[in-house]
Amino acid sequence: MAFITLKLSRNILNQFKSSKLASFSLINHSSLSSPSLNHHNNSNNSPSPSPLGEESISSPPTLFSARRFESTRAQKHVKFDHKQVLDFPGGKVAFIPEMRFISECFEERVPCYRVLDDNGQLFMESSYVQVSEEVALKMYSNMVTLQTMDTIFYEAQRQGRISFYLTTIGEEAINVASAAALSFDDFVFPQYREPGVLLWLGFSLQEFANQCFGNKADYGKGRQMPIHYGSNKHNYFTVASTIATQIPHAVGAAYSLKMDRKDACVVTYFGDGGTSEGDFHAALNFAAVLEAPVIFICRNNGWAISTPISDQFRSDGVVVRGRAYGVRSIRVDGNDALAMYSAVRAAREVAIQEHRPILIEALSYRAGHHSTSDDSTKYRPVDEIEWWRTAQDPVTRLRKWIQSNGWWSDENESELRSNTRKQLLHAIQAAEKADKPPIAELFTDVYNVPPSNLQEQENRLRETVKRHPEDYPPDVPV
């Protein structure tokens, strides 16, 4: 992963502190071992405010210090600024004479941070982390590769060559740009629509194909459905189909990094549907109370399979839920690679330096079907899907930006797409020809010494396959 030196200007920090950017800002911490951040705008040597809009802290907090109010005796009435207040554990609470309910909504929705417009041009006075040509081209190349991989593997499933597939069409920027902002020392707890993160980390096309075809080279030994990737080498935990279960796991891992004083964080991804699970709410509270260095990235793509967000929650999306748990949050244009990169870079700085969890709601749109088991035209208009697929395509938007910088050409585009397709077809052919894992692998890696009931199951399975070979794949060694 290539990084360049980046500078932060006082003007941009003030912009990030404003409500228009959800109190989100960037900071340059010279003590970080990761490359320092330089902002796109001019810099100065004056002291910078703390990231994400908080007051600066003169010294870093101790390992288990808590930035909370001191405990006080409950039910103690005191005078404070000429108002009656309750000195309650957690902080003073003012009394008011009128009955006032907290509104269930705001007149204006939380704004969305954006850098590139629909035509790939920078907004005037855009605040963002400058990206080098090398990083920008790698981001774009990975996004094209991910898009091509989705197309080819989807076709392979339709041909009956693999059993299942799930695309990331329309969400390529969330995948790749967020990964580009991380360090190789960070840990990733994905859902199932983040193969682009693994691609950025160095997972090869052959490794993707091996997993989808479940051959003997698959790290999961053929025991997982396709697209359930995992890689110990890349700190990428294996995908689980159960919704939101990875979110509390990510918080626990982040707390472990904090206890070990590691200069790293954890990032976990999930969809808007995952925020309706109890795991999401428990994890946010867990992270806030323990001050764990974890970044929550919600892909709000409008649909939880066939359930629209309007039928899922009445709040202003997901970003407002962070405040309820004391987690600093921001809403980002998930189709804007530069915005995603900048937000995650800033979030990582804060998570590590201040031991704070950060919630990022990335607004995107699932331009493909939920999976190969779904036909989204049954519950949403075809023209709506097509508009998002074309007019709001994050890959096209980033291409326009790199072309405007003189970093890309039509010849480069043609060569990239042609070579990527050839590499993918070759990887699929090799994966398809490779041997399958033996049946014995179904029963390994759980017990050091398999118990008798497991041995009995294995023996019965072997006998069944031998009696009815026509019902089982002929290429699976018995």
ChimeraX attribute file (.defattr): number of C-alpha atoms within 10 A of each C-alpha:
attribute: neighborCount
match mode: 1-to-1
recipient: residues
	/A:1	14
	/A:2	13
	/A:3	16
	/A:4	16
	/A:5	13
	/A:6	19
	/A:7	20
	/A:8	26
	/A:9	22
	/A:10	21
	/A:11	16
	/A:12	22
	/A:13	23
	/A:14	16
	/A:15	21
	/A:16	22
	/A:17	21
	/A:18	15
	/A:19	12
	/A:20	13
	/A:21	22
	/A:22	22
	/A:23	19
	/A:24	26
	/A:25	28
	/A:26	34
	/A:27	27
	/A:28	22
	/A:29	17
	/A:30	10
	/A:31	9
	/A:32	13
	/A:33	9
	/A:34	14
	/A:35	16
	/A:36	19
	/A:37	24
	/A:38	21
	/A:39	24
	/A:40	18
	/A:41	18
	/A:42	12
	/A:43	15
	/A:44	11
	/A:45	8
	/A:46	8
	/A:47	10
	/A:48	19
	/A:49	19
	/A:50	21
	/A:51	25
	/A:52	26
	/A:53	22
	/A:54	13
	/A:55	10
	/A:56	12
	/A:57	10
	/A:58	7
	/A:59	7
	/A:60	11
	/A:61	13
	/A:62	9
	/A:63	12
	/A:64	11
	/A:65	11
	/A:66	13
	/A:67	9
	/A:68	10
	/A:69	11
	/A:70	10
	/A:71	11
	/A:72	13
	/A:73	10
	/A:74	11
	/A:75	11
	/A:76	11
	/A:77	13
	/A:78	13
	/A:79	11
	/A:80	13
	/A:81	8
	/A:82	7
	/A:83	11
	/A:84	16
	/A:85	19
	/A:86	19
	/A:87	20
	/A:88	17
	/A:89	15
	/A:90	12
	/A:91	14
	/A:92	17
	/A:93	13
	/A:94	13
	/A:95	10
	/A:96	10
	/A:97	6
	/A:98	6
	/A:99	5
	/A:100	7
	/A:101	6
	/A:102	5
	/A:103	7
	/A:104	8
	/A:105	11
	/A:106	9
	/A:107	6
	/A:108	7
	/A:109	11
	/A:110	17
	/A:111	14
	/A:112	17
	/A:113	26
	/A:114	24
	/A:115	23
	/A:116	23
	/A:117	14
	/A:118	17
	/A:119	14
	/A:120	20
	/A:121	15
	/A:122	16
	/A:123	11
	/A:124	8
	/A:125	12
	/A:126	16
	/A:127	26
	/A:128	28
	/A:129	26
	/A:130	21
	/A:131	20
	/A:132	14
	/A:133	16
	/A:134	13
	/A:135	17
	/A:136	22
	/A:137	17
	/A:138	18
	/A:139	27
	/A:140	24
	/A:141	20
	/A:142	23
	/A:143	28
	/A:144	20
	/A:145	23
	/A:146	26
	/A:147	20
	/A:148	18
	/A:149	23
	/A:150	19
	/A:151	15
	/A:152	15
	/A:153	25
	/A:154	19
	/A:155	15
	/A:156	17
	/A:157	17
	/A:158	14
	/A:159	10
	/A:160	9
	/A:161	15
	/A:162	19
	/A:163	15
	/A:164	19
	/A:165	21
	/A:166	21
	/A:167	26
	/A:168	26
	/A:169	25
	/A:170	24
	/A:171	32
	/A:172	32
	/A:173	32
	/A:174	33
	/A:175	27
	/A:176	28
	/A:177	32
	/A:178	26
	/A:179	27
	/A:180	25
	/A:181	22
	/A:182	25
	/A:183	17
	/A:184	15
	/A:185	13
	/A:186	20
	/A:187	23
	/A:188	28
	/A:189	27
	/A:190	27
	/A:191	24
	/A:192	21
	/A:193	23
	/A:194	26
	/A:195	26
	/A:196	26
	/A:197	25
	/A:198	22
	/A:199	20
	/A:200	23
	/A:201	21
	/A:202	13
	/A:203	18
	/A:204	14
	/A:205	19
	/A:206	20
	/A:207	20
	/A:208	26
	/A:209	27
	/A:210	26
	/A:211	25
	/A:212	28
	/A:213	26
	/A:214	25
	/A:215	23
	/A:216	19
	/A:217	19
	/A:218	23
	/A:219	18
	/A:220	20
	/A:221	18
	/A:222	22
	/A:223	15
	/A:224	18
	/A:225	19
	/A:226	21
	/A:227	24
	/A:228	23
	/A:229	26
	/A:230	24
	/A:231	16
	/A:232	10
	/A:233	11
	/A:234	18
	/A:235	17
	/A:236	19
	/A:237	20
	/A:238	21
	/A:239	21
	/A:240	19
	/A:241	14
	/A:242	10
	/A:243	18
	/A:244	25
	/A:245	19
	/A:246	24
	/A:247	26
	/A:248	22
	/A:249	16
	/A:250	28
	/A:251	31
	/A:252	19
	/A:253	20
	/A:254	30
	/A:255	22
	/A:256	15
	/A:257	21
	/A:258	22
	/A:259	12
	/A:260	10
	/A:261	11
	/A:262	13
	/A:263	18
	/A:264	23
	/A:265	32
	/A:266	28
	/A:267	28
	/A:268	24
	/A:269	24
	/A:270	25
	/A:271	23
	/A:272	24
	/A:273	22
	/A:274	22
	/A:275	21
	/A:276	16
	/A:277	13
	/A:278	12
	/A:279	17
	/A:280	20
	/A:281	20
	/A:282	14
	/A:283	22
	/A:284	27
	/A:285	19
	/A:286	18
	/A:287	28
	/A:288	21
	/A:289	17
	/A:290	20
	/A:291	25
	/A:292	29
	/A:293	33
	/A:294	36
	/A:295	27
	/A:296	28
	/A:297	23
	/A:298	24
	/A:299	25
	/A:300	27
	/A:301	21
	/A:302	21
	/A:303	20
	/A:304	18
	/A:305	15
	/A:306	16
	/A:307	12
	/A:308	16
	/A:309	17
	/A:310	11
	/A:311	9
	/A:312	16
	/A:313	14
	/A:314	10
	/A:315	15
	/A:316	14
	/A:317	20
	/A:318	23
	/A:319	23
	/A:320	20
	/A:321	18
	/A:322	22
	/A:323	12
	/A:324	12
	/A:325	17
	/A:326	17
	/A:327	22
	/A:328	24
	/A:329	26
	/A:330	27
	/A:331	26
	/A:332	26
	/A:333	22
	/A:334	32
	/A:335	29
	/A:336	30
	/A:337	30
	/A:338	25
	/A:339	27
	/A:340	29
	/A:341	26
	/A:342	27
	/A:343	26
	/A:344	26
	/A:345	23
	/A:346	22
	/A:347	33
	/A:348	26
	/A:349	27
	/A:350	25
	/A:351	23
	/A:352	23
	/A:353	19
	/A:354	19
	/A:355	28
	/A:356	23
	/A:357	33
	/A:358	28
	/A:359	26
	/A:360	25
	/A:361	26
	/A:362	29
	/A:363	23
	/A:364	24
	/A:365	22
	/A:366	22
	/A:367	23
	/A:368	22
	/A:369	18
	/A:370	20
	/A:371	15
	/A:372	16
	/A:373	11
	/A:374	13
	/A:375	14
	/A:376	19
	/A:377	14
	/A:378	9
	/A:379	11
	/A:380	13
	/A:381	10
	/A:382	11
	/A:383	10
	/A:384	11
	/A:385	18
	/A:386	13
	/A:387	12
	/A:388	18
	/A:389	17
	/A:390	13
	/A:391	12
	/A:392	20
	/A:393	22
	/A:394	28
	/A:395	25
	/A:396	18
	/A:397	22
	/A:398	26
	/A:399	22
	/A:400	18
	/A:401	20
	/A:402	18
	/A:403	13
	/A:404	13
	/A:405	10
	/A:406	10
	/A:407	14
	/A:408	17
	/A:409	13
	/A:410	9
	/A:411	8
	/A:412	10
	/A:413	13
	/A:414	10
	/A:415	10
	/A:416	14
	/A:417	16
	/A:418	11
	/A:419	11
	/A:420	19
	/A:421	16
	/A:422	11
	/A:423	15
	/A:424	21
	/A:425	17
	/A:426	15
	/A:427	18
	/A:428	24
	/A:429	12
	/A:430	14
	/A:431	24
	/A:432	18
	/A:433	11
	/A:434	16
	/A:435	14
	/A:436	21
	/A:437	21
	/A:438	15
	/A:439	15
	/A:440	14
	/A:441	13
	/A:442	13
	/A:443	13
	/A:444	13
	/A:445	9
	/A:446	8
	/A:447	9
	/A:448	7
	/A:449	9
	/A:450	13
	/A:451	9
	/A:452	9
	/A:453	9
	/A:454	13
	/A:455	14
	/A:456	11
	/A:457	12
	/A:458	16
	/A:459	12
	/A:460	12
	/A:461	15
	/A:462	13
	/A:463	13
	/A:464	13
	/A:465	15
	/A:466	13
	/A:467	10
	/A:468	9
	/A:469	11
	/A:470	9
	/A:471	10
	/A:472	11
	/A:473	10
	/A:474	11
	/A:475	12
	/A:476	13
	/A:477	11
	/A:478	13
